[in-house]
């Protein structure tokens, strides 16, 4: 159980080059979902946006598309390696209205308020998501919007049951939980927003879903997460490299889904937003 006042949960996925590459691949898959959440929340041209836990910059770049050159996006992340990568990518794209800062977003000071605070896959690592949201909301101008996209592994399903897919998902969830993260942060956002003193959020739910070979993107996504988590899995005694056989994991899951003609549903992708 996580206690308020504790530091954020360990980011078990790390910040290796492999993980930053994985985040890019993941961003291409879930980016359209995040965009729909942001558009529904009201992100629009000219807004000034704070992107929390910006990593290599994928969400910041998405927000930058929505606010346009008349807007501004500031990304913040604790990892210096991630911030360096994000700055490099922003420079390569000539994005003058996007900048990145290293540090704890909830402990930073800013020269002027934001129109929106956004984040993806951030609250699951917070010991007290409501406290985090309360602090972030203080950076907003009156009427500004808080919008987050969080995962919820409660949504994982297969029909008929695809055993290896569920085994892979169980490895991920157990590693997250034992590293101090939450596996149901998506559906937990209602209470987190209300606990932060914000109005009850509007919420939407999406998911990656596919049958047989059409589930390949979802299965590659899960296999890539396992690859990044494998050192922590082994350290915690959850699974060994011999158990996982990472080089063939995705191919074996795809073959199983095809042989069973299984319909696979990924983790829930949950969006929540509210105005301060």
N, C-alpha and C positions, 0 to 999 in steps of 0.2 A: 504493500500500500504506500502511495506517495503522500508526503506530508508537505503542507504549505510552508514556504520558506526554504525548502531544499533547493539546491541547484537543479537545472534541467537534467533530464535523464541522459545517460550516455548515448551519443549518436552512434549506435552500434554499426551503422553502415560505413562509417569512416568518411574520409575525404581524399582517398587515393585517386590517381588518374582514372583507374577503372571505374570507381564510383561516380566521379564527375561525368564520365562518358555515359554511364548507366542513367544518370539523371537526365541527360540530354535525350536519350532514347525514350525514357519514360515521359518526358515533357512532350515529345511529339505525339505520343499516344493519348495522354490525358489533357493536353493543351486545349483541344476543342471544348472539353467539358469545363475546364477552368474559365475559358472565354465566355461560355454561356452564363456561368455564375456571375462573372464580373459585369457582363452586359445587363443582366437582370437586376443586379444591385445598383446600377446607375453610373458606372464608370463612363466618362464622356470626355470629349476633347477639352483641353484647357485645364484639366484637374492636376493638382499636385498630390502625388501618391507616395506613401511609404510602403515598401515591400519588406516584410519581416521574414528573416531566415531565407535570404535570397539565394544562397548557394551559388551556383555558377551563372545565375542570372535569367533563367528561362521565364520565370513569372514576371520579373521586372521588364523583360523585353516584350512580353505579352501586354502588360499594362501600358507600356510605352506606345504600342500600336493603337491602343484605345484612346489615350489622352492626346496623341499627336504631338507635333513639335511645339505647339503652344503650351503644352503641359510639361510636367516634370515628374520623374520617378527617382526616388532615392532608395537604394537597396541596402539592407544591413544584415550582416552575418557574423557570427563569432569566429568562423574559420578564416584565417588569413589566406590559406591556399585557395579557398573558394572565392574569396573577394578578388584575389589576384587574377584568377581565371575569368571572373565576371568582367573585370575592368578590361582585360585583354579582348574579350569578345565584344564589348561595347565599342572599344576603339576600332576594331575591325569593321564594325557596322556603321561607324561614323555617327553614333548616337550621342549628340551633344546634350540632349535633355535627360540623360540617364547617368547616375553616378552611384558609387558603392562605398560603404563605410564598414570598417571592421569593428566589431564589438557587440555587446548585448543590446539589442534594440530597446529593451525595456529600461535601460539605464542611461540612454543617450539624451543629449540635449539638442534641440533644433531651433534655428533662428526664427522660424515662423510655422504656423499650423499647416496641417495637411487637409485636403478634401477627402482623402480615403486612406485607410490602412488595410493592406491586403496580405495574405499569406497562403501558402499551400504546404500541407504536411508539416506543420509547425507545432500545433497545440498538443499533439500526441506526446511530445517530448517535454511538456511543461508539468512540473509538480502540482501547480495550481493554475489551470487554464483561465479561470475566472479572474484571478489576480493579474495575470498577464494581459487579458483583454481590457481590464479596468485601466491599467497603466497606458496601454496603447491608445485607448479612446481619449485619454487626456491630451494627446498630440493633435486631435482633430479640431477644426473650427466648428462652431455650432451647426448642427445639421449634417456634419460629415458622416461618412459611411465606413463601417467595419465589415469586411467580407473575407471569409476564410473557406478554403477547400480542404477537407480532411478525409482520410480514409476510414473505413470501418470494415474489419475483417469478418464481422457477423454475416456479411452478405455472401460469402463463398458457398457455392452450390454446384452440384453436378447431377445430371439426370440422363441415364442411370449413373450410379456412383462410379467415379473415376478414382480409384484408390491412390495412385501416385500423385495426382493433382492435390488431393486432400492431405496427403503426407507432406508434400512440399509446403502447402499453406500452413500446416501445423508447425513445421520447423520454423517458419517465419514468425508466426504469432508467439510461440513459446520464447524465441530469442528476444523479440521486442519486449515481452512482458518481464522476462528475467533481467533485462537490461534497464528496466525502470520506465519504459514507454507504455502507452496505452494502446490497446488494439481496437477499441471502440470509440475513438475520439470523435468520429463523424457524427454519430447519433447523440453523442454527449454534448454537442455544441449548444443545444437549446438551453440546458441548465447552466452551461458555462457563460453564455451571453447574459442570461437573467441574473446569474450570480455576480456578474460584473456591473450590475446596475443598468444594463442596456435594455431597451425594449425587446420583448420576445422576438427572435429573428425570423424572417422569412427563410424557408429552407427548401432545397431541392435535392433529389437523389438521382444518380446516374450510375452506370456500371459498364465495364467491358464485358461482352457476352458473345459466345459463338459456339457453333456445333461442329464437331469433328475437326477437319483441317482448318476451318474458319476460326478456331480458337488459338491458332498459332501465335498471334501477337500477345495475347494474354499469357500464354504458357511461357513464352520467351521472357516476358516481363517478370514473372515469378521466378524463373530460373536465374535471371540476372540479379534479383534481390538476394536469392540464396547464395550466389557467388560472392556478393559483397559481405554478407553476414557470416560466411563460413568460418572465418577465424574466431568470431565470437561464439558461434555454435559449438565449435570444438572446445573452446575454453570453458564453456558452461556445461559440457557433457551432453548436449542435446542431440548432436549428430556428428559423425566423423566424415572426413573426405571420402573414405571407403563406402560409407552409407550413401552419401550424396551422389558420387560419381558425376561431378559437375559437368565434365566435358560432354556427357551424353544426356544430361537430365532433361533438357528441353525436347530433344528428339524423342526420348522415351515417353514423355508425357503426351506429345503430339500423336505418336503411334498408338498409345493407349486410347486417346480420345477418338481417333479414327476407327480403331477396332471395335470400340463399344458404341460408335455413333453417338457419343455423349454430348449433351448440351452443357457447357461450362459457363458459370456466372462468376465474375471476379468480385473482389472486395467492393463494397459500396463506395462510391465517390460522392461525398456529401458537401453541399454548399450551404452556407448560412450567412446572412447579412442583416444588419440593423443600423439605424442612424442614431448618432449620439445626441 
